[in-house]
Amino acid sequence: MTDALEHAGDALSLESELPSSLMTVNLGPSHPAMHGTVRLTVKLDGESIVEAIPEIGFLHRGFSKSSENSTWHQVLPYTDRLNYVSPVLNNTGYIMGVEKLAGVKPTERAEYLRVLAGEISRICDHLTCVGAIGLELGAFTVFLYAIEARELLWDRIAELCGARVTVSWTRIGGVATDLPPGWIEKLRDCLPRVIELTNEIDVLLTRNRIFVDRTRNVGVISAEETCAKRIPTRFTIAWTSKCRSARAATPTIATCCASPRFASRTASSSSASRSFRPARSSSTTGDMHCRPRRKSSRRSKA
């Protein structure tokens, strides 16, 4: 009775003694904070998310079923839609799987071109992710810087592939087109601006108190929890170790542009004589490979 009288005038103490429970909230599939048609059932303890259950059924686009009724090359445009920010990586991953099944070896130049376009696409992925995170935390300037840098790189992708988003550029055994004239110079000219913009993003976010408090220790998965839930499969472990061992030998943008063989071929090639087109080989498997398109004998005689 005495304790009740002492706390009678203290509103905060009375509120702290009230029973509380977790609140269940549905986010999505059409929610301003959700990227795409994703639904999350979250349990909140105040402003802290205690549990989140994703519903991925809204993202199912029938990709596997559609591929069953398509040829190997007809599946390629579907891979563009899986991640429209870096479709070249999806194209390459699918084509490499088909090449492995068919026993097809792509040309060396085509491999360099794949890595070059893939690295540009990977950078665009990071710029989109970091820029979107900054936008949702109120850093609108960061978003503008990231999108400007991405646009500079997407312009190079459009010049190379003929499209910005749905490129469908790779082919079984190679790629669809060769480098257009002057493309390497345009890439080298835009990279300093891209680096300048990423440095500005680093200054605005890396030591920003709001950004650090909102992102640090969020979504961390310990090694014990990872093993207990069997998150890494044997495939991912093998792939990770393979990537680490081959990282030193993997060509990058710098090595692709600086390779003497690559540079000499680029200087001596033209869009008419070096445009790669898919051509069906004479083998019984019907493999597609990449070969330079040459002028026909009829045209040369004419």
C-alpha positions as CSV (number, residue, x, y, z in Angstrom):
1,M,0.0,0.0,0.0
2,T,2.9,2.3,0.8
3,D,4.7,1.6,-2.4
4,A,1.5,2.2,-4.4
5,L,1.1,5.6,-2.8
6,E,4.8,6.5,-3.4
7,H,4.5,5.7,-7.2
8,A,1.0,7.2,-7.6
9,G,2.4,10.5,-9.0
10,D,5.1,8.9,-11.1
11,A,3.7,8.2,-14.5
12,L,6.9,6.6,-15.8
13,S,7.0,4.0,-13.0
14,L,3.4,3.0,-13.6
15,E,4.0,2.7,-17.3
16,S,7.0,0.4,-16.8
17,E,5.0,-2.0,-14.7
18,L,2.3,-2.4,-17.4
19,P,2.5,-5.8,-19.2
20,S,3.9,-5.8,-22.7
21,S,3.9,-8.3,-25.6
22,L,5.4,-8.5,-29.0
23,M,3.5,-6.9,-31.9
24,T,3.1,-8.8,-35.2
25,V,3.2,-6.6,-38.3
26,N,2.9,-7.5,-42.0
27,L,5.3,-5.7,-44.3
28,G,4.5,-6.0,-48.0
29,P,3.9,-7.3,-50.5
30,S,3.1,-3.8,-51.6
31,H,4.8,-1.6,-49.0
32,P,6.9,1.6,-49.6
33,A,9.8,0.2,-47.7
34,M,9.9,-3.2,-49.6
35,H,11.9,-3.5,-52.8
36,G,9.8,-5.6,-55.0
37,T,6.9,-7.9,-54.1
38,V,8.2,-9.3,-50.9
39,R,6.2,-10.0,-47.8
40,L,7.7,-10.1,-44.3
41,T,5.9,-11.1,-41.1
42,V,7.9,-9.4,-38.4
43,K,7.5,-9.4,-34.6
44,L,8.4,-6.1,-33.0
45,D,9.5,-5.3,-29.5
46,G,9.1,-1.6,-29.6
47,E,11.2,-0.5,-32.6
48,S,13.4,-3.7,-32.5
49,I,12.6,-6.6,-34.9
50,V,12.7,-9.7,-32.9
51,E,11.8,-12.1,-35.7
52,A,11.2,-11.8,-39.4
53,I,9.6,-14.5,-41.5
54,P,9.9,-13.9,-45.3
55,E,7.3,-15.0,-47.8
56,I,9.1,-15.5,-51.0
57,G,6.2,-16.9,-52.9
58,F,5.3,-13.4,-54.3
59,L,8.7,-13.4,-56.1
60,H,8.1,-16.7,-57.9
61,R,7.9,-15.9,-61.6
62,G,7.7,-19.4,-63.0
63,F,11.3,-19.2,-64.2
64,S,12.0,-22.9,-63.9
65,K,8.7,-23.9,-65.5
66,S,9.1,-21.5,-68.4
67,S,12.6,-22.8,-69.0
68,E,11.3,-26.4,-69.4
69,N,9.5,-25.4,-72.6
70,S,12.3,-23.3,-74.1
71,T,15.6,-24.1,-75.9
72,W,18.9,-23.3,-74.3
73,H,19.2,-19.9,-76.0
74,Q,15.5,-19.0,-75.3
75,V,16.2,-19.3,-71.6
76,L,18.8,-16.5,-71.8
77,P,16.4,-13.5,-71.7
78,Y,14.8,-15.0,-68.5
79,T,18.1,-14.6,-66.7
80,D,18.1,-10.9,-67.3
81,R,15.0,-10.5,-65.2
82,L,16.4,-12.2,-62.2
83,N,18.5,-9.2,-61.4
84,Y,18.1,-6.3,-63.7
85,V,20.9,-4.2,-62.2
86,S,23.6,-6.7,-63.3
87,P,22.0,-8.9,-65.9
88,V,25.4,-9.7,-67.5
89,L,26.4,-11.7,-64.4
90,N,23.2,-13.7,-64.6
91,N,23.7,-14.3,-68.4
92,T,27.3,-15.5,-67.8
93,G,26.4,-17.8,-64.9
94,Y,23.7,-19.5,-66.9
95,I,25.8,-19.8,-70.0
96,M,28.8,-21.2,-68.1
97,G,26.5,-23.9,-66.8
98,V,25.3,-24.8,-70.3
99,E,28.8,-24.8,-71.6
100,K,29.9,-27.2,-68.9
101,L,27.1,-29.5,-69.7
102,A,27.7,-29.4,-73.5
103,G,31.5,-29.5,-73.2
104,V,32.0,-26.2,-75.0
105,K,35.1,-24.0,-74.5
106,P,34.5,-20.3,-75.1
107,T,37.2,-18.3,-76.9
108,E,39.8,-16.5,-74.8
109,R,38.7,-13.1,-76.0
110,A,35.1,-13.9,-75.1
111,E,36.2,-14.8,-71.6
112,Y,37.9,-11.5,-71.2
113,L,34.9,-9.6,-72.4
114,R,32.6,-11.5,-70.0
115,V,34.9,-10.6,-67.1
116,L,35.1,-7.0,-68.1
117,A,31.3,-6.6,-68.5
118,G,30.7,-8.6,-65.4
119,E,33.0,-6.5,-63.2
120,I,31.2,-3.3,-64.4
121,S,27.9,-4.9,-63.6
122,R,29.1,-6.0,-60.1
123,I,30.1,-2.4,-59.4
124,C,26.7,-1.2,-60.5
125,D,25.1,-3.7,-58.0
126,H,27.1,-2.2,-55.1
127,L,26.3,1.3,-56.1
128,T,22.6,0.5,-56.2
129,C,22.7,-1.2,-52.9
130,V,24.6,1.4,-51.0
131,G,22.7,4.3,-52.6
132,A,19.3,2.7,-51.7
133,I,20.4,2.1,-48.1
134,G,21.5,5.8,-47.9
135,L,18.2,6.9,-49.3
136,E,16.1,5.0,-46.9
137,L,18.1,6.4,-44.0
138,G,17.6,10.0,-45.2
139,A,20.9,10.4,-47.1
140,F,19.4,11.5,-50.4
141,T,22.7,13.0,-51.7
142,V,24.3,9.6,-51.4
143,F,21.6,8.1,-53.6
144,L,22.2,10.8,-56.3
145,Y,25.9,10.2,-56.2
146,A,25.5,6.4,-56.5
147,I,23.0,6.7,-59.4
148,E,25.2,9.1,-61.3
149,A,28.1,6.7,-61.0
150,R,25.9,3.8,-62.0
151,E,24.6,5.7,-65.0
152,L,28.1,6.3,-66.3
153,L,28.8,2.6,-66.2
154,W,25.4,1.7,-67.6
155,D,26.2,3.9,-70.6
156,R,29.2,1.7,-71.3
157,I,27.0,-1.5,-70.9
158,A,24.5,0.0,-73.3
159,E,27.2,0.7,-75.9
160,L,28.6,-2.8,-75.5
161,C,25.4,-4.9,-75.3
162,G,22.9,-2.6,-77.0
163,A,20.7,-2.4,-73.9
164,R,20.9,-1.1,-70.4
165,V,18.9,-3.6,-68.4
166,T,17.8,-6.6,-70.4
167,V,21.0,-7.2,-72.3
168,S,20.9,-11.0,-73.2
169,W,24.5,-10.5,-74.3
170,T,26.3,-13.7,-73.7
171,R,26.1,-16.7,-76.0
172,I,27.0,-20.4,-75.6
173,G,30.6,-20.4,-76.5
174,G,31.1,-16.6,-76.5
175,V,29.3,-13.3,-76.5
176,A,27.0,-11.6,-78.9
177,T,29.1,-8.6,-80.0
178,D,32.6,-7.4,-79.8
179,L,33.8,-4.1,-78.4
180,P,32.6,-1.1,-80.4
181,P,35.3,1.3,-81.6
182,G,36.5,3.7,-78.9
183,W,34.8,1.8,-76.1
184,I,37.9,1.3,-74.1
185,E,38.8,5.0,-74.2
186,K,35.3,5.9,-73.0
187,L,35.5,3.5,-70.1
188,R,38.9,4.9,-69.0
189,D,37.5,8.4,-69.3
190,C,34.5,7.7,-67.0
191,L,36.3,5.7,-64.3
192,P,37.9,8.8,-62.6
193,R,34.5,10.3,-62.1
194,V,33.1,7.0,-60.8
195,I,36.0,6.9,-58.3
196,E,35.4,10.5,-57.3
197,L,31.7,9.8,-56.6
198,T,32.4,6.6,-54.6
199,N,34.9,8.6,-52.5
200,E,32.2,11.1,-51.8
201,I,29.9,8.3,-50.7
202,D,32.6,7.0,-48.4
203,V,33.0,10.4,-46.8
204,L,29.2,10.8,-46.3
205,L,28.4,7.3,-44.9
206,T,31.4,5.4,-43.5
207,R,31.7,7.6,-40.4
208,N,28.1,8.9,-40.3
209,R,26.7,8.3,-36.9
210,I,23.1,7.6,-38.1
211,F,24.3,5.2,-40.8
212,V,26.7,3.3,-38.5
213,D,24.1,3.0,-35.7
214,R,21.4,1.7,-38.1
215,T,23.6,-0.8,-39.9
216,R,26.3,-2.0,-37.4
217,N,25.6,-5.5,-36.0
218,V,22.4,-5.8,-38.0
219,G,21.8,-9.1,-39.7
220,V,25.0,-10.7,-38.3
221,I,25.1,-14.5,-38.4
222,S,27.6,-16.2,-36.2
223,A,29.6,-19.2,-37.4
224,E,27.8,-21.5,-34.9
225,E,24.4,-20.4,-36.1
226,T,25.5,-20.8,-39.7
227,C,26.6,-24.3,-39.2
228,A,23.6,-25.2,-37.0
229,K,21.1,-24.0,-39.7
230,R,23.2,-25.4,-42.5
231,I,23.3,-22.2,-44.4
232,P,26.4,-22.9,-46.4
233,T,26.0,-26.0,-48.5
234,R,28.8,-28.1,-49.9
235,F,28.3,-26.2,-53.2
236,T,28.8,-22.8,-51.7
237,I,31.8,-23.9,-49.6
238,A,33.5,-25.5,-52.7
239,W,32.6,-22.4,-54.8
240,T,34.0,-20.0,-52.1
241,S,37.3,-22.0,-51.8
242,K,37.6,-22.2,-55.6
243,C,37.0,-18.4,-56.0
244,R,39.6,-17.6,-53.3
245,S,42.2,-19.9,-54.9
246,A,41.6,-18.5,-58.4
247,R,41.2,-14.9,-57.3
248,A,44.8,-14.0,-58.1
249,A,44.5,-15.5,-61.6
250,T,41.1,-13.8,-62.4
251,P,41.4,-11.0,-64.9
252,T,40.0,-7.6,-63.7
253,I,39.1,-4.5,-65.5
254,A,42.7,-3.2,-65.3
255,T,44.2,-6.5,-66.7
256,C,41.6,-6.7,-69.4
257,C,42.3,-3.2,-70.7
258,A,46.1,-3.5,-70.2
259,S,46.5,-7.0,-71.7
260,P,48.8,-6.7,-74.8
261,R,46.9,-9.3,-76.7
262,F,43.6,-7.7,-75.8
263,A,44.8,-4.3,-76.8
264,S,46.4,-5.4,-80.0
265,R,43.2,-7.2,-81.0
266,T,41.1,-4.2,-80.1
267,A,43.3,-1.9,-82.2
268,S,43.3,-4.1,-85.2
269,S,39.6,-5.0,-85.1
270,S,36.6,-3.2,-86.5
271,S,32.9,-3.5,-85.8
272,A,32.3,-5.0,-89.2
273,S,35.0,-7.7,-89.2
274,R,35.1,-8.6,-85.5
275,S,31.5,-8.6,-84.5
276,F,30.8,-11.8,-82.7
277,R,27.6,-13.7,-83.8
278,P,26.4,-17.0,-82.6
279,A,27.1,-19.7,-85.2
280,R,26.1,-23.3,-85.1
281,S,29.0,-25.7,-85.2
282,S,29.2,-28.8,-87.3
283,S,29.1,-31.1,-84.3
284,T,26.1,-33.3,-83.7
285,T,25.5,-31.7,-80.3
286,G,24.5,-28.5,-81.9
287,D,26.8,-26.4,-79.7
288,M,26.9,-22.7,-80.3
289,H,30.2,-20.9,-80.3
290,C,31.5,-17.5,-80.9
291,R,33.3,-16.7,-84.2
292,P,34.1,-13.4,-86.0
293,R,31.6,-12.5,-88.7
294,R,33.4,-12.2,-92.0
295,K,32.3,-10.8,-95.3
296,S,31.0,-13.4,-97.7
297,S,32.9,-14.2,-100.9
298,R,30.1,-12.9,-103.0
299,R,30.4,-9.5,-101.6
300,S,34.2,-9.5,-101.9
301,K,34.0,-10.4,-105.6
302,A,31.4,-7.7,-106.1
